[in-house]
Amino acid sequence: MISQSMAQRLNAQINRELYSAYFYLGLSAQAESMNLRGVAAWFFAKHGEEHTHALKMYRYLIDQGAMVAFSDVAAPASVERGVLPMFERTLEHERSVTATINELVDQALSEKDHATHIFLQWFITEQIEEEATVDDIIGRVRLFGDQGQSLLMIDNELGALAKQMATGAAPQSGAAA
């Protein structure tokens, strides 16, 4: 049985995941305003993923007989215009999410809550992928630049990747993933 303390922390993580969805939706809108439809589609797909993460935790709490308690979702801070600042802020954000997931794992281990520990392993693996993907995108933007044809190439690549994310297909080798 899940402890009340662990349930409270998972509820807080649900809020963080919903904040992440909101964060990515804001970045999608910002990219749309910059006429970067591929970047916008990538961030929009991330919005959906984060919402799904929140629902996984919601379902886990329900299945464990714990109460789900929602709290206000803060408005995300604005991010400097430009592809590089948007992805640098994204990497910073994902690293903070990784830290909170790690804290949840630490608590599950300290409580000998094996079910929650196993449940959280999916999120650990997901965070490794999230950080690596964003780090790769940043590397590409720094290598090729965020102007002219380079920006168009990155925008097109992220648009294609967003389509793969939406269908659940594995990223193609060499794609920004």
GUDOKE-975705 format. One record per atom (N, C-alpha, C): x, y, z; residue number from 0; atom name; residue in one letter. Coordinates in Angstrom, 3 decimals. Each point is the difference from the previous one (the first is absolute). Layout:
residues N
px, py, pz, pos, site, code
X, Y, Z, NUM, CA, A
...
This chain:
residues 177
px, py, pz, pos, site, code
0.851, -1.189, 0.000, 0, N, M
-0.851, 1.189, 0.000, 0, CA, M
0.891, 1.245, 0.000, 0, C, M
-0.387, 0.966, -0.765, 1, N, I
0.775, 1.230, -0.116, 1, CA, I
-0.211, 0.861, 1.244, 1, C, I
1.072, 0.620, 0.477, 2, N, S
-0.105, 0.857, 1.182, 2, CA, S
-0.653, 1.327, -0.372, 2, C, S
-0.536, 0.660, 1.002, 3, N, Q
-0.606, 1.308, -0.234, 3, CA, Q
1.056, 0.990, -0.489, 3, C, Q
1.190, -0.089, 0.561, 4, N, S
1.083, 0.895, -0.410, 4, CA, S
0.357, -0.205, -1.473, 4, C, S
0.107, -1.260, -0.414, 5, N, M
0.336, -0.273, -1.401, 5, CA, M
-1.135, 0.454, -0.909, 5, C, M
-1.230, -0.223, 0.406, 6, N, A
-1.148, 0.447, -0.799, 6, CA, A
0.016, 1.520, -0.155, 6, C, A
0.321, 0.713, 1.072, 7, N, Q
0.073, 1.462, -0.074, 7, CA, Q
1.087, 0.442, -0.978, 7, C, Q
1.130, -0.693, 0.048, 8, N, R
1.104, 0.370, -0.899, 8, CA, R
-0.339, -0.329, -1.453, 8, C, R
-0.700, -1.097, -0.220, 9, N, L
-0.424, -0.317, -1.366, 9, CA, L
-1.049, 0.994, -0.491, 9, C, L
-0.884, 0.445, 0.887, 10, N, N
-0.944, 1.043, -0.371, 10, CA, N
0.727, 1.284, -0.392, 10, C, N
1.040, 0.336, 0.740, 11, N, A
0.794, 1.182, -0.349, 11, CA, A
0.675, -0.195, -1.354, 11, C, A
0.419, -1.241, -0.284, 12, N, Q
0.627, -0.273, -1.292, 12, CA, Q
-1.013, 0.078, -1.127, 12, C, Q
-1.228, -0.408, 0.259, 13, N, I
-1.051, 0.176, -1.009, 13, CA, I
-0.091, 1.480, -0.364, 13, C, I
0.013, 0.858, 1.011, 14, N, N
-0.051, 1.439, -0.246, 14, CA, N
1.197, 0.450, -0.834, 14, C, N
1.192, -0.543, 0.303, 15, N, R
1.194, 0.370, -0.770, 15, CA, R
-0.127, -0.462, -1.458, 15, C, R
-0.564, -1.172, -0.197, 16, N, E
-0.174, -0.509, -1.364, 16, CA, E
-1.008, 0.867, -0.763, 16, C, E
-1.056, 0.425, 0.675, 17, N, L
-0.962, 0.892, -0.650, 17, CA, L
0.636, 1.360, -0.294, 17, C, L
0.859, 0.469, 0.909, 18, N, Y
0.757, 1.224, -0.261, 18, CA, Y
0.876, -0.194, -1.232, 18, C, Y
0.644, -1.167, -0.100, 19, N, S
0.847, -0.282, -1.162, 19, CA, S
-0.821, 0.055, -1.287, 19, C, S
-1.198, -0.561, 0.029, 20, N, A
-0.875, 0.053, -1.173, 20, CA, A
-0.300, 1.457, -0.354, 20, C, A
-0.284, 0.797, 1.005, 21, N, Y
-0.296, 1.418, -0.193, 21, CA, Y
1.238, 0.736, -0.543, 21, C, Y
1.160, -0.329, 0.551, 22, N, F
1.280, 0.573, -0.435, 22, CA, F
0.211, -0.264, -1.490, 22, C, F
-0.209, -1.249, -0.418, 23, N, Y
0.206, -0.356, -1.400, 23, CA, Y
-1.058, 0.600, -0.909, 23, C, Y
-1.208, 0.127, 0.480, 24, N, L
-1.037, 0.636, -0.794, 24, CA, L
0.357, 1.470, -0.245, 24, C, L
0.550, 0.655, 1.023, 25, N, G
0.444, 1.387, -0.159, 25, CA, G
1.133, 0.124, -1.005, 25, C, G
0.947, -0.943, 0.044, 26, N, L
1.098, 0.030, -0.969, 26, CA, L
-0.514, -0.282, -1.409, 26, C, L
-1.004, -0.863, -0.116, 27, N, S
-0.595, -0.273, -1.301, 27, CA, S
-0.620, 1.274, -0.568, 27, C, S
-0.729, 0.708, 0.819, 28, N, A
-0.619, 1.254, -0.445, 28, CA, A
1.068, 1.019, -0.389, 28, C, A
1.075, 0.058, 0.771, 29, N, Q
1.077, 0.932, -0.304, 29, CA, Q
0.642, -0.355, -1.344, 29, C, Q
0.233, -1.292, -0.238, 30, N, A
0.584, -0.419, -1.277, 30, CA, A
-0.954, 0.300, -1.154, 30, C, A
-1.294, -0.186, 0.215, 31, N, E
-0.993, 0.337, -1.036, 31, CA, E
0.094, 1.481, -0.356, 31, C, E
0.164, 0.840, 1.017, 32, N, S
0.076, 1.444, -0.252, 32, CA, S
1.270, 0.378, -0.761, 32, C, S
0.975, -0.908, 0.001, 33, N, M
1.256, 0.219, -0.726, 33, CA, M
-0.033, -0.691, -1.377, 33, C, M
-1.174, -0.551, -0.363, 34, N, N
-0.186, -0.734, -1.253, 34, CA, N
0.881, -1.243, -0.091, 34, C, N
0.271, -0.614, 1.123, 35, N, L
0.776, -1.231, 0.058, 35, CA, L
-0.958, -1.152, 0.293, 35, C, L
-0.685, -0.434, -1.013, 36, N, R
-1.045, -1.003, 0.183, 36, CA, R
0.540, -1.356, 0.440, 36, C, R
1.182, -0.381, -0.451, 37, N, G
0.591, -1.266, 0.432, 37, CA, G
0.381, 0.032, 1.471, 37, C, G
0.627, 1.094, 0.422, 38, N, V
0.355, 0.167, 1.413, 38, CA, V
-1.279, 0.028, 0.833, 38, C, V
-1.006, 0.721, -0.491, 39, N, A
-1.280, 0.080, 0.709, 39, CA, A
-0.631, -1.380, 0.138, 39, C, A
0.037, -0.777, -1.067, 40, N, A
-0.580, -1.350, 0.037, 40, CA, A
0.755, -0.881, 0.997, 40, C, A
1.332, 0.146, 0.060, 41, N, W
0.798, -0.786, 0.947, 41, CA, W
-0.395, 0.348, 1.436, 41, C, W
-0.072, 1.297, 0.300, 42, N, F
-0.391, 0.414, 1.349, 42, CA, F
-1.435, -0.420, 0.312, 42, C, F
-0.883, 0.051, -0.991, 43, N, F
-1.386, -0.429, 0.218, 43, CA, F
-0.050, -1.497, 0.311, 43, C, F
0.810, -0.781, -0.706, 44, N, A
0.067, -1.439, 0.290, 44, CA, A
0.528, -0.231, 1.415, 44, C, A
0.960, 0.795, 0.422, 45, N, K
0.520, -0.090, 1.373, 45, CA, K
-1.103, 0.334, 1.003, 45, C, K
-0.835, 0.968, -0.331, 46, N, H
-1.146, 0.350, 0.846, 46, CA, H
-0.849, -1.245, 0.244, 46, C, H
-0.303, -0.719, -1.067, 47, N, G
-0.805, -1.213, 0.124, 47, CA, G
0.682, -1.073, 0.829, 47, C, G
1.306, -0.168, -0.183, 48, N, E
0.744, -0.988, 0.784, 48, CA, E
-0.063, 0.321, 1.492, 48, C, E
0.186, 1.258, 0.336, 49, N, E
0.004, 0.384, 1.420, 49, CA, E
-1.389, -0.204, 0.610, 49, C, E
-1.026, 0.282, -0.760, 50, N, H
-1.358, -0.233, 0.478, 50, CA, H
-0.195, -1.495, 0.260, 50, C, H
0.508, -0.823, -0.896, 51, N, T
-0.069, -1.450, 0.169, 51, CA, T
0.751, -0.443, 1.251, 51, C, T
1.142, 0.613, 0.275, 52, N, H
0.754, -0.335, 1.218, 52, CA, H
-0.845, 0.280, 1.242, 52, C, H
-0.680, 1.138, 0.003, 53, N, A
-0.863, 0.337, 1.138, 53, CA, A
-1.104, -1.037, 0.159, 53, C, A
-0.574, -0.432, -1.115, 54, N, L
-1.071, -0.989, 0.061, 54, CA, L
0.492, -1.369, 0.464, 54, C, L
1.232, -0.356, -0.336, 55, N, K
0.572, -1.259, 0.498, 55, CA, K
0.069, 0.031, 1.526, 55, C, K
0.425, 1.132, 0.545, 56, N, M
0.100, 0.122, 1.461, 56, CA, M
-1.383, 0.033, 0.635, 56, C, M
-0.903, 0.688, -0.647, 57, N, Y
-1.391, 0.037, 0.455, 57, CA, Y
-0.542, -1.428, 0.117, 57, C, Y
0.158, -0.784, -1.061, 58, N, R
-0.505, -1.372, -0.029, 58, CA, R
0.691, -0.855, 1.064, 58, C, R
1.302, 0.202, 0.173, 59, N, Y
0.734, -0.768, 1.008, 59, CA, Y
-0.557, 0.275, 1.396, 59, C, Y
-0.227, 1.257, 0.315, 60, N, L
-0.543, 0.340, 1.319, 60, CA, L
-1.382, -0.622, 0.194, 60, C, L
-0.838, 0.092, -1.014, 61, N, I
-1.335, -0.610, 0.082, 61, CA, I
0.128, -1.500, 0.230, 61, C, I
0.873, -0.651, -0.786, 62, N, D
0.185, -1.447, 0.123, 62, CA, D
0.555, -0.397, 1.368, 62, C, D
0.707, 0.902, 0.647, 63, N, Q
0.559, -0.262, 1.325, 63, CA, Q
-0.977, 0.363, 1.122, 63, C, Q
-1.179, 0.474, -0.360, 64, N, G
-0.999, 0.354, 1.000, 64, CA, G
0.273, 1.319, 0.681, 64, C, G
0.857, 0.823, -0.608, 65, N, A
0.342, 1.302, 0.583, 65, CA, A
-0.873, 1.088, -0.627, 65, C, A
-0.123, 1.079, 0.707, 66, N, M
-0.762, 1.146, -0.502, 66, CA, M
0.853, 0.798, -0.981, 66, C, M
-0.637, 0.486, -1.032, 67, N, V
0.640, 0.921, -0.931, 67, CA, V
-0.434, 1.391, 0.412, 67, C, V
0.961, 0.868, 0.200, 68, N, A
-0.284, 1.371, 0.435, 68, CA, A
0.682, 0.965, -0.968, 68, C, A
-0.797, 0.793, -0.666, 69, N, F
0.538, 0.955, -0.955, 69, CA, F
0.287, 1.333, 0.689, 69, C, F
0.967, 0.696, -0.545, 70, N, S
0.300, 1.344, 0.481, 70, CA, S
0.162, 0.912, -1.206, 70, C, S
0.106, 1.282, 0.268, 71, N, D
0.140, 0.967, -1.087, 71, CA, D
1.253, -0.295, -0.811, 71, C, D
-0.102, 0.194, -1.301, 72, N, V
1.141, -0.134, -0.886, 72, CA, V
0.488, 1.408, -0.309, 72, C, V
1.233, 0.268, 0.358, 73, N, A
0.572, 1.331, -0.205, 73, CA, A
0.196, 0.276, -1.478, 73, C, A
-0.112, 1.252, -0.357, 74, N, A
0.295, 0.410, -1.371, 74, CA, A
1.511, -0.055, -0.197, 74, C, A
0.451, -0.585, -1.101, 75, N, P
1.440, -0.058, -0.231, 75, CA, P
0.567, 1.387, -0.302, 75, C, P
1.238, 0.198, 0.411, 76, N, A
0.680, 1.262, -0.285, 76, CA, A
0.267, 0.087, -1.498, 76, C, A
0.060, 1.211, -0.513, 77, N, S
0.287, 0.164, -1.423, 77, CA, S
1.453, -0.376, -0.263, 77, C, S
0.239, -0.422, -1.219, 78, N, V
1.333, -0.410, -0.427, 78, CA, V
0.438, 0.945, -1.099, 78, C, V
1.255, 0.376, 0.026, 79, N, E
0.555, 0.892, -1.014, 79, CA, E
-0.288, -0.558, -1.393, 79, C, E
-0.376, 0.901, -0.918, 80, N, R
-0.278, -0.431, -1.373, 80, CA, R
1.277, -0.534, -0.633, 80, C, R
-0.171, -1.004, -0.802, 81, N, G
1.123, -0.624, -0.689, 81, CA, G
0.013, -1.486, 0.298, 81, C, G
0.386, -0.776, -0.984, 82, N, V
-0.018, -1.449, 0.140, 82, CA, V
0.974, -0.468, 1.080, 82, C, V
1.218, 0.512, -0.011, 83, N, L
0.981, -0.450, 0.984, 83, CA, L
-0.454, 0.287, 1.431, 83, C, L
-0.441, 1.220, 0.329, 84, N, P
-0.471, 0.234, 1.374, 84, CA, P
-1.186, -0.886, 0.385, 84, C, P
-0.871, -0.279, -0.968, 85, N, M
-1.156, -0.848, 0.301, 85, CA, M
0.449, -1.412, 0.386, 85, C, M
0.964, -0.542, -0.733, 86, N, F
0.450, -1.354, 0.300, 86, CA, F
0.936, -0.040, 1.206, 86, C, F
0.764, 1.052, 0.224, 87, N, E
0.823, 0.046, 1.221, 87, CA, E
-0.897, 0.012, 1.239, 87, C, E
-1.070, 0.759, -0.056, 88, N, R
-0.958, 0.037, 1.119, 88, CA, R
-0.693, -1.352, 0.138, 88, C, R
-0.262, -0.659, -1.119, 89, N, T
-0.609, -1.322, 0.030, 89, CA, T
0.914, -1.001, 0.700, 89, C, T
1.286, 0.017, -0.319, 90, N, L
0.942, -0.919, 0.651, 90, CA, L
0.064, 0.278, 1.504, 90, C, L
0.045, 1.248, 0.363, 91, N, E
-0.005, 0.374, 1.424, 91, CA, E
-1.254, -0.540, 0.687, 91, C, E
-1.129, 0.155, -0.675, 92, N, H
-1.264, -0.478, 0.551, 92, CA, H
0.016, -1.520, 0.158, 92, C, H
0.437, -0.712, -1.031, 93, N, E
0.028, -1.465, 0.068, 93, CA, E
0.941, -0.490, 1.100, 93, C, E
1.100, 0.690, 0.200, 94, N, R
0.915, -0.385, 1.081, 94, CA, R
-0.657, 0.178, 1.364, 94, C, R
-0.824, 1.029, 0.142, 95, N, S
-0.700, 0.181, 1.278, 95, CA, S
-1.047, -1.091, 0.200, 95, C, S
-0.649, -0.421, -1.077, 96, N, V
-0.962, -1.103, 0.098, 96, CA, V
0.729, -1.278, 0.391, 96, C, V
1.145, -0.257, -0.612, 97, N, T
0.796, -1.175, 0.343, 97, CA, T
0.338, -0.003, 1.489, 97, C, T
0.386, 1.153, 0.525, 98, N, A
0.350, 0.083, 1.419, 98, CA, A
-1.193, -0.353, 0.881, 98, C, A
-1.192, 0.448, -0.350, 99, N, T
-1.165, -0.310, 0.836, 99, CA, T
-0.399, -1.469, -0.121, 99, C, T
0.156, -0.580, -1.180, 100, N, I
-0.273, -1.435, -0.151, 100, CA, I
1.002, -0.795, 0.844, 100, C, I
1.250, 0.402, -0.032, 101, N, N
1.020, -0.678, 0.817, 101, CA, N
-0.336, 0.083, 1.487, 101, C, N
-0.508, 1.133, 0.426, 102, N, E
-0.404, 0.142, 1.409, 102, CA, E
-1.151, -0.953, 0.338, 102, C, E
-0.925, -0.163, -0.940, 103, N, L
-1.098, -0.949, 0.221, 103, CA, L
0.537, -1.430, 0.119, 103, C, L
0.938, -0.350, -0.853, 104, N, V
0.608, -1.332, 0.059, 104, CA, V
0.702, -0.182, 1.346, 104, C, V
0.736, 1.013, 0.428, 105, N, D
0.692, -0.072, 1.298, 105, CA, D
-0.994, -0.251, 1.130, 105, C, D
-1.135, 0.702, -0.032, 106, N, Q
-0.996, -0.203, 1.050, 106, CA, Q
-0.589, -1.407, -0.084, 106, C, Q
-0.295, -0.462, -1.208, 107, N, A
-0.555, -1.353, -0.154, 107, CA, A
0.980, -1.034, 0.553, 107, C, A
1.268, 0.182, -0.273, 108, N, L
1.007, -0.926, 0.523, 108, CA, L
0.084, 0.070, 1.521, 108, C, L
-0.038, 1.211, 0.541, 109, N, S
0.108, 0.142, 1.464, 109, CA, S
-1.212, -0.593, 0.709, 109, C, S
-1.159, 0.037, -0.667, 110, N, E
-1.220, -0.572, 0.580, 110, CA, E
-0.170, -1.487, -0.333, 110, C, E
0.919, -0.528, -0.792, 111, N, K
-0.103, -1.378, -0.488, 111, CA, K
-1.332, -0.214, -0.727, 111, C, K
-0.382, 1.024, -0.746, 112, N, D
-1.222, -0.015, -0.802, 112, CA, D
0.381, -0.523, -1.388, 112, C, D
0.025, -1.308, -0.118, 113, N, H
0.481, -0.634, -1.227, 113, CA, H
-0.897, 0.291, -1.200, 113, C, H
-1.295, 0.061, 0.217, 114, N, A
-0.921, 0.271, -1.111, 114, CA, A
0.264, 1.387, -0.592, 114, C, A
0.141, 1.001, 0.854, 115, N, T
0.251, 1.349, -0.499, 115, CA, T
1.382, 0.084, -0.628, 115, C, T
0.960, -0.674, 0.594, 116, N, H
1.351, -0.018, -0.567, 116, CA, H
-0.028, -0.558, -1.422, 116, C, H
-0.689, -1.115, -0.182, 117, N, I
-0.095, -0.595, -1.344, 117, CA, I
-0.762, 0.940, -0.939, 117, C, I
-1.087, 0.564, 0.471, 118, N, F
-0.790, 0.938, -0.808, 118, CA, F
0.866, 1.161, -0.492, 118, C, F
0.842, 0.521, 0.859, 119, N, L
0.801, 1.181, -0.337, 119, CA, L
1.139, -0.298, -0.970, 119, C, L
0.346, -1.272, -0.175, 120, N, Q
1.099, -0.337, -0.914, 120, CA, Q
-0.295, 0.452, -1.426, 120, C, Q
-1.249, -0.073, -0.416, 121, N, W
-0.368, 0.471, -1.335, 121, CA, W
0.338, 1.480, -0.145, 121, C, W
-0.270, 0.779, 1.050, 122, N, F
0.263, 1.442, -0.050, 122, CA, F
1.501, 0.291, -0.022, 122, C, F
0.780, -0.802, 0.711, 123, N, I
1.458, 0.163, -0.024, 123, CA, I
0.505, -0.186, -1.432, 123, C, I
-0.430, -1.070, -0.642, 124, N, T
0.406, -0.271, -1.382, 124, CA, T
-0.473, 1.110, -0.927, 124, C, T
-1.212, 0.463, 0.197, 125, N, E
-0.549, 1.086, -0.815, 125, CA, E
0.836, 1.264, 0.143, 125, C, E
0.425, 0.318, 1.198, 126, N, Q
0.788, 1.217, 0.220, 126, CA, Q
1.370, -0.094, -0.656, 126, C, Q
0.595, -1.173, -0.017, 127, N, I
1.282, -0.161, -0.707, 127, CA, I
-0.197, 0.361, -1.465, 127, C, I
-1.067, -0.528, -0.591, 128, N, E
-0.312, 0.275, -1.403, 128, CA, E
-0.311, 1.479, -0.219, 128, C, E
-0.773, 0.587, 0.900, 129, N, E
-0.391, 1.416, -0.144, 129, CA, E
1.240, 0.896, -0.026, 129, C, E
0.880, -0.187, 0.972, 130, N, E
1.190, 0.846, 0.073, 130, CA, E
0.918, -0.220, -1.204, 130, C, E
0.183, -1.245, -0.405, 131, N, A
0.870, -0.289, -1.137, 131, CA, A
-0.542, 0.620, -1.287, 131, C, A
-1.312, -0.080, -0.187, 132, N, T
-0.619, 0.566, -1.204, 132, CA, T
0.208, 1.504, -0.061, 132, C, T
-0.272, 0.673, 1.098, 133, N, V
0.129, 1.464, 0.014, 133, CA, V
1.463, 0.404, -0.130, 133, C, V
0.893, -0.734, 0.635, 134, N, D
1.431, 0.285, -0.119, 134, CA, D
0.451, -0.145, -1.454, 134, C, D
-0.523, -1.005, -0.696, 135, N, D
0.319, -0.201, -1.408, 135, CA, D
-0.513, 1.165, -0.846, 135, C, D
-1.205, 0.452, 0.277, 136, N, I
-0.563, 1.135, -0.750, 136, CA, I
0.859, 1.239, 0.216, 136, C, I
0.380, 0.251, 1.244, 137, N, I
0.860, 1.157, 0.297, 137, CA, I
1.314, -0.112, -0.761, 137, C, I
0.563, -1.192, -0.013, 138, N, G
1.250, -0.208, -0.732, 138, CA, G
-0.148, 0.304, -1.479, 138, C, G
-1.127, -0.405, -0.584, 139, N, R
-0.252, 0.262, -1.412, 139, CA, R
-0.173, 1.497, -0.255, 139, C, R
-0.727, 0.660, 0.878, 140, N, V
-0.207, 1.448, -0.175, 140, CA, V
1.339, 0.723, 0.115, 140, C, V
0.818, -0.396, 0.954, 141, N, R
1.315, 0.647, 0.150, 141, CA, R
0.906, -0.304, -1.192, 141, C, R
-0.070, -1.207, -0.522, 142, N, L
0.838, -0.390, -1.132, 142, CA, L
-0.418, 0.695, -1.292, 142, C, L
-1.292, -0.022, -0.283, 143, N, F
-0.484, 0.513, -1.282, 143, CA, F
-0.454, 1.454, 0.053, 143, C, F
-0.335, 0.492, 1.199, 144, N, G
-0.478, 1.363, 0.141, 144, CA, G
-1.511, 0.066, 0.010, 144, C, G
-0.512, 1.140, 0.385, 145, N, D
-1.455, 0.159, 0.083, 145, CA, D
-0.483, 1.143, -0.890, 145, C, D
0.597, 0.058, -1.175, 146, N, Q
-0.382, 1.012, -0.981, 146, CA, Q
-0.110, -0.657, -1.377, 146, C, Q
-0.797, 0.579, -0.856, 147, N, G
-0.060, -0.384, -1.401, 147, CA, G
-0.239, -1.476, -0.247, 147, C, G
0.788, -0.567, -0.919, 148, N, Q
-0.182, -1.382, -0.405, 148, CA, Q
0.216, -0.980, 1.153, 148, C, Q
0.893, 0.320, 0.898, 149, N, S
0.235, -0.876, 1.152, 149, CA, S
-1.245, -0.088, 0.871, 149, C, S
-0.608, 1.128, 0.230, 150, N, L
-1.221, 0.021, 0.807, 150, CA, L
-1.120, -0.751, -0.710, 150, C, L
-0.101, 0.155, -1.302, 151, N, L
-1.011, -0.711, -0.776, 151, CA, L
0.225, -1.512, 0.104, 151, C, L
1.259, -0.441, -0.084, 152, N, M
0.314, -1.422, 0.109, 152, CA, M
-0.415, -0.537, 1.369, 152, C, M
0.337, 0.720, 1.054, 153, N, I
-0.342, -0.431, 1.362, 153, CA, I
-1.510, -0.001, 0.190, 153, C, I
-0.658, 1.030, -0.513, 154, N, D
-1.454, 0.080, 0.107, 154, CA, D
-0.659, -1.186, -0.708, 154, C, D
0.463, -0.313, -1.190, 155, N, N
-0.553, -1.138, -0.745, 155, CA, N
0.273, -1.323, 0.721, 155, C, N
1.191, -0.145, 0.522, 156, N, E
0.365, -1.220, 0.710, 156, CA, E
-0.866, -0.193, 1.242, 156, C, E
-0.221, 1.072, 0.744, 157, N, L
-0.830, -0.102, 1.205, 157, CA, L
-1.463, -0.241, -0.352, 157, C, L
-0.444, 0.542, -1.115, 158, N, G
-1.364, -0.275, -0.459, 158, CA, G
-0.175, -1.477, -0.315, 158, C, G
0.992, -0.591, -0.671, 159, N, A
-0.055, -1.434, -0.314, 159, CA, A
0.065, -0.827, 1.273, 159, C, A
0.832, 0.417, 0.929, 160, N, L
0.109, -0.716, 1.273, 160, CA, L
-1.312, 0.074, 0.784, 160, C, L
-0.664, 1.155, -0.049, 161, N, A
-1.286, 0.154, 0.687, 161, CA, A
-1.027, -0.969, -0.563, 161, C, A
0.016, -0.211, -1.318, 162, N, K
-0.916, -0.962, -0.609, 162, CA, K
0.298, -1.411, 0.502, 162, C, K
1.276, -0.339, 0.121, 163, N, Q
0.381, -1.313, 0.527, 163, CA, Q
-0.453, -0.145, 1.445, 163, C, Q
0.154, 1.061, 0.770, 164, N, M
-0.409, -0.038, 1.403, 164, CA, M
-1.507, -0.225, 0.103, 164, C, M
-0.747, 0.633, -0.893, 165, N, A
-1.455, -0.100, 0.031, 165, CA, A
-0.485, -1.400, -0.348, 165, C, A
0.748, -0.691, -0.858, 166, N, T
-0.401, -1.343, -0.403, 166, CA, T
0.656, -1.068, 0.856, 166, C, T
0.928, 0.392, 0.856, 167, N, G
0.702, -0.963, 0.850, 167, CA, G
1.107, -0.736, -0.724, 167, C, G
0.355, 0.443, -1.215, 168, N, A
1.065, -0.640, -0.760, 168, CA, A
1.354, 0.346, 0.608, 168, C, A
0.934, -0.912, -0.130, 169, N, A
1.355, 0.247, 0.482, 169, CA, A
0.650, 1.058, -0.883, 169, C, A
0.792, 0.903, 0.589, 170, N, P
0.683, 1.022, -0.798, 170, CA, P
0.956, -0.653, -0.981, 170, C, P
0.147, 0.635, -1.166, 171, N, Q
0.932, -0.474, -1.008, 171, CA, Q
1.419, 0.319, 0.432, 171, C, Q
0.925, -0.852, -0.357, 172, N, S
1.408, 0.241, 0.292, 172, CA, S
0.423, 1.320, -0.610, 172, C, S
0.703, 0.813, 0.763, 173, N, G
0.445, 1.294, -0.485, 173, CA, G
-1.012, 1.111, 0.219, 173, C, G
-1.200, -0.344, 0.439, 174, N, A
-0.997, 1.038, 0.301, 174, CA, A
0.351, 0.649, 1.317, 174, C, A
-0.510, 1.164, 0.227, 175, N, A
0.286, 0.724, 1.248, 175, CA, A
-0.730, -0.644, 1.148, 175, C, A
0.368, -1.199, 0.306, 176, N, A
-0.606, -0.712, 1.119, 176, CA, A
1.061, -0.780, 0.672, 176, C, A
